[in-house]
């Protein structure tokens, strides 16, 4: 899978840009605030219909313009097709093969992306929200129906929290409605948890193997899904449903006292262990970075296993954050397999045969300088 051509109209600091890419390695070089990260962001947005940097779509529209557009020509399993995202102040449209897609789950997965940016080094030591997002984006790419269930879950969760707040404030005592919302939310929670647990099993397999390679066989990585209810990766759908129902019944009084939903997929987490020790709490910065790199490389292999094609890899200003050994391991792992975009202020000091073959694009003030 690769992006053959990209066109940006009124996107961030790009007024009208058309660029054709190499199907292997593309290096985007530019000083800060010139547009290299905007270019990487546009590729991510083409895949997911939203930015990884902001939740406000309007910020993607160039100043004093009323719309932005991202168009891409994608080659996947030797088939060529167009993708398009158009953003206006009123909303956005996603088109696949020139046809507007009404549901996000019908669009996502057409272009598979793995992004590795400096903030992803916080995957291990950052907040649980960062790790949940990592899980959700990955599963959503290969199983778009997951996005539907996650969206419905979050929608009902918001309604349920609003009702719990009203109950706590004595504005209502409607426990019947609370239990209806609980049942509705659990339907989607069961699917989310089932898919997350399966994902964990597959991710662990690849991450352990990759981590051993990066650490020269000195470290053993393990991952655990930390649920707010008593389930394990072996739990079947029926067991998950029963466990969730019992847990919600037992915690109902505490939730009405607190005015919020205290259990469920929105509060779950991932925990990482290296040689049996919790990396978040006791790992060195090097171990935390190696764990994050292992997870990202595992993500690439997992997507390949699921869809029989490699995703596109975005390395946004991250190589300079890795030491020479981790840089080399990363570039060796993807060699010849994955179309890769590398953004950096300079490739001086990054010595690897991959970069000798790369297509170089220099960005200055929202333009590609040949």
C-alpha positions in Angstrom: 0.0 0.0 0.0 1.3 3.5 -0.8 0.3 7.0 -1.5 1.1 7.9 -5.1 0.1 11.5 -5.1 -1.3 14.1 -2.6 -3.0 17.4 -3.2 -3.7 20.0 -0.6 -6.0 23.0 -1.1 -6.2 25.7 1.6 -4.9 23.2 4.2 -3.0 24.9 7.1 -0.2 26.9 5.4 -0.6 25.1 2.0 -2.6 27.1 -0.5 -2.4 24.7 -3.5 0.1 21.8 -3.4 0.4 18.7 -5.6 3.2 16.3 -4.8 4.1 12.8 -6.1 5.8 10.5 -3.7 8.2 7.6 -3.9 6.7 4.2 -2.9 9.5 3.5 -0.4 11.2 6.4 1.5 10.2 10.1 1.4 12.1 12.6 3.6 10.4 15.9 4.3 13.1 18.5 5.4 12.3 21.9 6.7 12.8 24.3 9.5 10.2 24.6 12.3 6.9 26.3 11.3 7.5 25.9 7.6 4.9 23.1 7.1 6.6 19.7 7.3 4.4 18.5 10.2 1.3 20.0 8.4 2.2 17.8 5.5 2.5 14.7 7.7 -0.8 15.7 9.5 -2.6 15.9 6.2 -1.7 12.3 5.3 -2.9 11.2 8.7 -6.2 13.2 8.2 -6.7 11.6 4.8 -6.7 8.2 6.5 -8.7 9.0 9.6 -10.7 12.1 8.5 -9.3 14.0 11.5 -6.1 15.4 12.8 -3.9 13.9 15.5 -3.0 17.3 16.7 -6.3 19.1 17.2 -10.0 18.1 17.8 -11.1 21.3 16.0 -11.4 20.7 12.3 -11.7 24.4 11.6 -8.0 24.8 12.5 -7.1 22.8 9.4 -8.6 25.5 7.1 -6.2 28.1 5.9 -6.7 31.6 7.3 -9.4 33.6 5.5 -10.5 30.6 3.5 -13.9 28.8 3.9 -12.8 25.3 3.1 -9.8 22.9 3.0 -9.4 19.8 0.9 -7.1 16.8 1.0 -7.0 14.5 -2.1 -4.9 11.4 -2.3 -4.3 8.8 -5.0 -3.8 5.4 -3.2 -2.4 2.2 -4.5 -3.5 -0.9 -2.5 -3.0 -4.5 -3.7 -2.3 -3.1 -7.2 -5.6 -1.3 -7.3 -5.5 2.5 -7.6 -8.3 4.6 -6.0 -8.9 8.2 -4.9 -9.6 9.4 -1.3 -10.8 12.9 -0.5 -11.5 14.8 2.7 -13.2 18.2 2.5 -13.6 20.4 5.6 -15.8 23.5 5.9 -17.0 25.6 8.8 -20.2 23.5 8.7 -18.6 20.1 8.8 -16.7 17.7 6.6 -17.2 15.1 3.8 -15.2 12.0 3.2 -15.2 10.5 -0.3 -13.9 7.0 -1.3 -13.7 6.4 -5.1 -15.5 9.7 -5.6 -18.5 8.5 -3.5 -19.3 10.4 -0.2 -19.3 8.0 2.7 -22.1 8.6 5.2 -20.5 6.7 8.0 -16.9 7.1 9.2 -16.7 3.3 9.6 -17.3 3.0 5.8 -14.3 5.3 5.1 -11.6 4.4 7.7 -9.5 1.5 6.7 -9.2 2.4 3.0 -5.7 3.9 3.8 -3.9 2.3 6.7 -1.5 4.5 8.6 1.0 4.0 11.5 2.3 7.3 12.9 5.3 7.6 15.2 5.8 11.1 16.6 7.7 12.4 19.7 4.5 12.4 21.7 4.2 8.7 21.1 7.3 8.2 23.3 4.7 9.1 26.0 2.7 6.0 25.1 4.3 4.2 28.0 4.7 6.9 30.7 1.8 9.2 29.6 -1.8 9.1 30.7 -4.1 6.1 30.2 -6.1 8.1 27.7 -3.0 8.1 25.3 -2.9 4.3 25.5 -6.6 3.9 25.0 -6.4 6.1 21.9 -3.5 3.9 20.6 -5.7 0.8 21.0 -8.8 2.4 19.5 -7.0 3.8 16.4 -5.3 0.5 15.7 -8.4 -1.7 16.0 -10.6 0.8 14.1 -8.3 0.7 11.1 -8.6 -3.0 10.6 -12.1 -3.5 12.0 -14.1 -0.3 11.2 -17.2 -1.7 12.9 -15.3 -1.1 16.2 -15.5 2.6 15.5 -19.3 2.4 15.4 -19.5 0.6 18.7 -17.0 3.0 20.3 -18.9 6.0 19.1 -22.2 4.7 20.4 -20.6 3.8 23.7 -19.2 7.3 24.2 -22.5 8.9 23.2 -24.5 6.8 25.8 -21.7 7.3 28.4 -22.2 11.1 28.0 -26.0 10.7 28.6 -25.5 8.4 31.5 -23.0 10.7 33.2 -25.4 13.6 32.8 -28.2 11.6 34.4 -25.8 10.5 37.3 -24.9 14.1 37.9 -28.6 15.0 38.1 -29.3 12.1 40.6 -26.3 13.2 42.7 -27.7 16.8 42.8 -31.1 15.4 43.7 -32.7 16.8 40.5 -34.1 13.4 39.7 -34.4 9.9 41.2 -34.9 8.1 37.9 -33.0 4.9 38.5 -35.1 3.2 35.8 -33.7 5.4 33.1 -30.2 4.9 34.5 -30.6 1.1 34.2 -31.9 1.4 30.6 -28.8 3.5 29.7 -26.6 1.0 31.5 -28.0 -1.9 29.4 -27.6 0.1 26.2 -24.0 1.0 27.1 -23.1 -2.5 28.0 -24.2 -3.8 24.6 -21.4 -1.8 23.0 -18.9 -2.3 25.9 -19.0 -6.0 25.4 -18.0 -5.7 21.8 -15.3 -3.1 22.6 -13.8 -5.3 25.3 -13.9 -8.5 23.2 -12.0 -6.8 20.4 -9.5 -5.1 22.7 -8.7 -8.4 24.4 -8.1 -10.1 21.1 -6.0 -7.2 20.0 -3.8 -7.5 23.1 -3.1 -11.2 22.4 -1.9 -10.4 18.9 0.0 -7.2 19.8 1.9 -9.0 22.6 3.1 -11.7 20.1 4.7 -9.1 17.8 5.9 -6.7 20.5 7.7 -9.3 22.6 9.6 -10.5 19.5 10.5 -7.0 18.3 11.5 -5.8 21.8 13.9 -8.8 22.2 15.6 -7.8 18.9 16.0 -4.1 19.9 17.3 -5.0 23.4 19.8 -7.6 22.0 17.9 -10.4 23.8 18.5 -8.7 27.2 14.8 -7.7 27.9 11.5 -9.6 27.8 8.5 -7.4 27.2 5.0 -8.3 28.4 1.7 -6.3 28.0 -1.4 -6.6 30.2 -4.9 -5.1 29.6 -5.9 -3.5 32.9 -9.7 -3.6 32.9 -11.9 -2.0 35.5 -13.9 -5.3 35.8 -12.7 -8.8 36.4 -12.0 -10.1 32.9 -9.0 -11.7 31.2 -7.9 -12.2 27.6 -9.5 -15.7 27.7 -12.9 -14.3 28.6 -15.6 -15.0 26.0 -18.3 -12.6 25.1 -20.9 -14.2 27.4 -18.5 -14.0 30.4 -17.7 -10.4 29.7 -21.4 -9.5 29.6 -22.2 -11.3 32.9 -19.2 -9.7 34.6 -20.1 -6.2 33.4 -23.7 -6.6 34.5 -22.7 -7.7 38.0 -20.1 -5.0 38.3 -22.6 -2.2 37.3 -25.2 -3.6 39.7 -22.6 -3.6 42.6 -21.3 -0.1 41.9 -24.6 1.6 41.1 -25.0 3.3 44.5 -21.4 4.6 44.5 -21.9 6.0 41.0 -25.0 7.9 42.0 -23.1 9.3 45.0 -20.1 10.3 42.8 -22.2 11.4 39.8 -20.1 9.7 37.2 -19.6 6.3 35.5 -16.8 4.6 37.4 -16.2 1.4 35.3 -16.1 0.5 31.7 -13.7 0.6 28.6 -13.4 4.4 28.9 -11.4 3.8 32.2 -9.3 0.8 31.2 -5.5 0.9 30.6 -2.5 -0.9 29.3 0.4 -2.0 31.6 3.9 -2.8 30.3 6.4 -5.0 32.0 10.1 -5.5 31.2 11.8 -8.4 32.8 8.8 -8.5 35.2 9.0 -4.9 36.3 6.4 -2.3 35.6 8.0 0.0 32.9 5.8 3.0 33.7 6.9 3.0 37.3 10.4 1.5 37.4 11.7 1.5 33.8 14.5 3.8 32.6 13.8 6.3 29.9 15.7 4.0 27.5 13.4 1.1 28.4 10.3 3.3 28.0 11.4 4.4 24.6 12.3 0.9 23.5 8.9 -0.3 24.6 7.1 2.5 22.6 9.2 1.7 19.5 8.4 -2.0 19.9 4.7 -1.2 20.1 4.8 0.9 16.9 6.7 -1.7 15.0 4.4 -4.4 16.3 1.5 -2.3 15.0 2.9 -2.4 11.5 3.2 -6.2 11.6 -0.2 -6.6 13.1 -1.9 -4.6 10.4 0.0 -6.6 7.8 -1.3 -9.8 9.4 -4.9 -8.5 9.4 -5.2 -7.1 5.9 -2.3 -8.8 4.1 -0.7 -5.4 3.2 1.7 -3.1 4.9 0.4 0.3 6.1 2.0 3.6 5.4 4.5 4.8 8.1 4.8 8.4 9.2 7.9 9.3 11.3 7.2 12.9 12.3 10.3 14.4 13.8 11.0 11.3 15.8 14.3 10.0 14.5 16.2 12.7 16.2 14.6 11.6 19.5 16.1 8.0 19.1 19.7 7.0 19.6 21.7 5.6 16.6 21.0 2.0 17.5 17.2 2.5 17.8 17.3 4.6 14.6 19.0 1.8 12.7 16.8 -0.9 14.1 13.7 1.0 13.1 15.0 1.7 9.5 16.2 -1.9 9.1 12.8 -3.3 10.2 10.9 -1.3 7.6 13.4 -1.6 4.7 11.7 -2.5 1.4 8.4 -3.2 3.0 6.7 0.0 4.1 6.2 3.3 2.3 7.7 5.7 4.9 7.5 9.5 5.4 10.2 11.0 7.5 10.0 14.6 8.6 13.1 16.3 10.1 14.9 19.6 10.3 18.0 17.9 8.9 19.3 14.4 8.0 22.8 15.3 9.0 23.9 12.8 11.7 21.3 10.1 10.5 23.5 7.6 8.7 21.6 4.7 7.1 21.6 3.2 3.6 17.8 3.6 3.5 18.2 7.4 3.4 20.7 7.2 0.5 17.8 6.0 -1.7 15.2 8.3 -0.3 13.2 11.0 -2.2 14.0 14.3 -0.6 11.4 17.1 -0.3 12.4 20.5 1.1 9.6 22.5 2.6 9.7 26.3 2.9 6.7 28.5 3.8 4.1 26.0 2.7 5.8 25.1 -0.6 7.9 22.2 -1.8 11.3 23.5 -3.0 12.9 21.3 -5.7 
